[in-house]
Amino acid sequence: MAESTQKRSLKLIHATSINMTDMVGIGPFITLPMVIGMMNGPFFLYAWVAGAFLSMIDAMVWSELGAAFPMAGGSYNFLKETFGKEKLGKLMSFLFVWQTMIQAPLVIASASIGFAYYFSYLFPLTLLWSKVVSGAVVVLIVVLLYRKIEAIGKISIVMWTAVILTLFWIIGGGIAHGNFLSPIRHINDGINLNYAFVTAIGFASVKSVYSYLGYYNVCHLGGEIVNPSKNIPRSMFLSIIGITVLYLMMNISVVSVIPWNEAKDSKFVISAFMLELAGPLAAKAVTCLVLIVAFASVFSATLGYSRVPYAAAADGAFFPVFAKLHPKGNFPYVSLLFIGGVAFVFSLLFKLSEVISAILAMRILVQFIAQAIGLILLRRKKKNVGFPFKMPFFPLPVYLAILMWFFILISTGYIMVLGGITATLIGAIVYFIKARIKKEWPFQVKNTPNILDY
């Protein structure tokens, strides 16, 4: 198994810091004005609450599976275990690796593109130089990750500190401005609980949920977590609670200084916020911190995703070359280089607006919804035996998570939904061709009795 050759070196503080740096990234700074614009009112904060609620419910699914199967690869192993190692689980786990090889580089590229976007506040960039910067970020991340996991744990804490300091400065600036509670007092101004409001919540939640993604990153590193049955669930819930509080306070802080109807049209809303509070020097300083946070997010995401092809290859379900560990550092260097290489190409080809919805549409069906259904099947089959963490009120949270993910999927738009379904169908065709050649499920040769055996 993949996890038997990896050392458990990451403690709760490392796991939580990795999750939180992956969650924050460039997301909230880029999507903040998007969410306000989609809600078009002071009640935009409800979209961030909705994203947090979905993350908390879904984290219960991840916690049960992560604590029960603490191995490198996360959802790859969850889908294999829940749908059956020798049957449908082979297809589902293959589809997860298939979509990971596409959407993981997209996630990394989105953060690097966002980095270049905010970097242009400091130094205006042409399109060509913007691509140079985003590509250079990916290359530097791969260089930093090309080392032992113990050193990476220490780096993650340093980056987590930068995340917290940045958010605290933004929040503290709003509080010091003296109008911090005004957005909360006016949160329900002009609100109408009708179909239009629900639709707006759906579209805005696509962006807010994107900013919460990463709370489960620890599951991809399951084979390297100390005391995983406790630390995997704890790190996820701590990450979501902490980030939710910080996101809400950051949003409140920003619109307490810049009115929401102005913030929704701001290209560099955090920089503009600090410019209003403390002048151009402070605006440039906070922009630098935002860039550090974005860089930290690329670091954390690349770390987690590089373990997925490795886990599949070590399990014999993917190309064997991806199962190689570095002879000295003991990390999956082939997987890291491949994911980083594809992300580098994507960072040169795509725009940020093109990848956020695509990322969710790609992963919702095969990852979030499928593993939630798989957990229900597994709990019924094993009758609640062998789960170190068990969610309260099972299976209601699972059903709720599935319904909410369907709502988010539809809200990405029919083009993105069609693209996600098409990519999944192509992956299924590739699997069945592979299975036919290798005589795997459902084409395995059955053992038939031979007359000579009697």
ABEGO torsion letter per residue (X at the ends): XAAAABBBABBAAAAAAAAAAAABEAAAAAAAAAAAAAAGEAAAAAAAAAAAAAAAAAAAAAAAAAAABBBBGEAAAAAAAAAEAABAAAAAAAAAAAAAAAAAAAAAAAAAAAAAAAAAAABBBBAAAAAAAAAAAAAAAAAAABBBAAAAAAAAAAAAAAAAAAAAAAAAAAAAAGAAAAAAAAAABGBBBBAAAAAAAAAAAAAAAAAABGAAAAAAAAAABBGAAAAAAAAAAAAAAAAAAAAAAAAAAAAAABBAAAAAABABAAAAAAAAAAEAAAAAAAAAAAAAAAAAAAAAAAAAAAAAAAAAAAAGABBAAAABBBAAAGBBAAAAAAAAAAAAAAAAABBAAAAAAAAAAAAAAAAAAAAAAAAAAAAAAAGGBGBABBBBGOAAAAAAAAAAAAAAAAAAEAAAAAAAAAAAAAAAAAAAAAAAAAGBOAABBBBBBBAAAX
